[in-house]
Amino acid sequence: MTTRAAALLVSDHVDGSVHVLSVPDGSVIGRLTGRHLSEHAGLLALPGGRVACVDDRRGELLVLDPFGEELVRQSVPVAVPAEHLACDPSGRLLAVTTGLGKNTGPWSDLLTVVDQSTGEANRVRTRVGEPGVTVPAGGDPLVVLRHRKPGALAVHRFADLLAAPPGCPVVGPHALLTLPDDGHGDAYDPATGRVFAATGEGVHTARREGDTLVAGPVIPWESSARGWYLRLDTRRRALWTTLRGGTPDPLRWPEWTNQAWRHDLETGRTRRTELGTGLVFRLALARDHTAFTRIHPDGDELVLLGADDTLRRVPLPAMDGAPRRGGTPWEGVERRAVAASPGADWVAVTRGGHGEVHLVDARTGDEVARPHVGTPLRHGGHMMLLGRNDGAHGDPVGR
């Protein structure tokens, strides 16, 4: 296991298993069972090719090492259901927020902070909701929670949260920065210390000043649509999202418009690229491409956007149980997960319900392997493709 340059983690959060595949041949070389990873909190790259994630059934933060002899390197109890997961730039300090889980409305206000180096952890109460989280450095580490209704960036000192007394006490922030009420999507850039939060107005920015945050300019979408997901591109120094437009009615999802939105953090320029109609969910960042999956009743595809703005569309075989016209794209249907490494040209896409993973060379659009992991991958599962030193840990927010 120690000689591999790249590995693919595939989580079947419904079945309760985690598979490790070699790349690019796709052979299954490791497996965990009885582990239901939080799909919403996602997978967080840590330095040295390790990965943090949350087992939503057992209530544990896991540190996985797909390149080592033992896959599970550490487990620490945390509050669940996990909503968002983030770490400081060193990968040592982590924070886990809680959200809806299988409930219809927010009910948990628990936040867990973890010092991975010591295994020390603590839980406190903050505010009921679905908060996003970042852990800015640049002094004593902070924990910044992005709240909705009322919208705010709530600033906590990590050390204060870790030292709070037992019993899950209520701990208020020592600073607040007002946001619109519809925030959804978070990013943090360790190179500049800026925090980003997506809202209907655009991407709100803030910079650290001492133990608080100071608001910066809002980056406009330059579109009537908006982004619901932010991703830091560590290789090209950019922010990415997909702008979803059209009617908000989920029954009319085949009509939704989708644009790839990229904001260059060095030049301040923004570019938008049409992706097509239907459901475009998360994105993945390869060495020279950004990968999107587009689900549509007329046919699914992998969309590869090159660094030179060229588009390549790779047809994908249909999924049994895929979203249909007249239904929603969320409830009781299959989806696709997509993964890539900033240090490689491979892109992985799941075929939800079929247990298949398509491994594609982004340079050519050719499928190089189609492994079956042995479980269905209901709802598309979740994945992370990573190399030992691919720089993915430069984005310290779970994806």
Secondary structure, DSSP 8 states (H G I E B T S, - for coil): -TT-SEEEEEEETTTTEEEEEETTT--EEEEEES--B-TTT--EEEGGGEEEEEETTTTEEEEE-TTSS-SEEEEEE--SSEEEEEE-TTS-EEEEEE--TTSSS----EEEEEETTTTEEEEEE--SS--EEE---SSS-EEEEEETTTTEEEEEEHHHHHTS-SS--B---SEEEE--TT---EEEETTTTEEEEEETTEEEEEEEETTEEEE---B--SSSSEES--EEETTTTEEEEEEEES---GGGGGG-EEEEEEEETTT--EEEEE--SSEEEEEEE-SSEEEEEEE-TT-EEEEEEETTS-EEEEEE---TT---TTS-SSTT-----EEE-TT-SEEEEEETTTTEEEEEETTTTEEEE--B-SS--GGG-EEEEEETTSSGGGS-B--
